[in-house]
Amino acid sequence: MSKIRITWIKSAIGYEERQRKTLATLGFHRLNQSVVFEDSNSVRGMIIKVRHLVRVEEELGKTK
C-alpha cells in the first residue's frame, strides 16, 4: 500500500470547529507540519474535509 504525506499549509482560524478537530485527528500540532499515513479511505475522507487547509503528496521511497 502506498503512503501519502499531508502538510498543513493554512491556518484553521475562522473555520468550523469540526475542521479544527479533523486537523488534530490527523496529528497536526503546528502550521507547516507534515505527517505520513498509509493511503486509506478513512484518511482520504479526512483530507477531503480539510483540503483547503492542507497539501497532499504521494510519498516516494522504499517499497517492500
Residue, then its C-alpha position, 0 to 999 in steps of 0.5 A: m500500500s502506498k503512503i501519502r504525506i499531508t502538510w498543513i499549509k493554512s491556518a484553521i482560524g475562522y473555520e468550523e470547529r469540526q475542521r479544527k478537530t479533523l486537523a488534530t485527528l490527523g496529528f497536526h500540532r503546528l502550521n507547516q507540519s507534515v505527517v505520513f499515513e498509509d493511503s486509506n479511505s478513512v484518511r482520504g475522507m479526512i483530507i477531503k474535509v480539510r483540503h483547503l487547509v492542507r497539501v497532499e503528496e504521494e510519498l516516494g521511497k522504499t517499497k517492500 
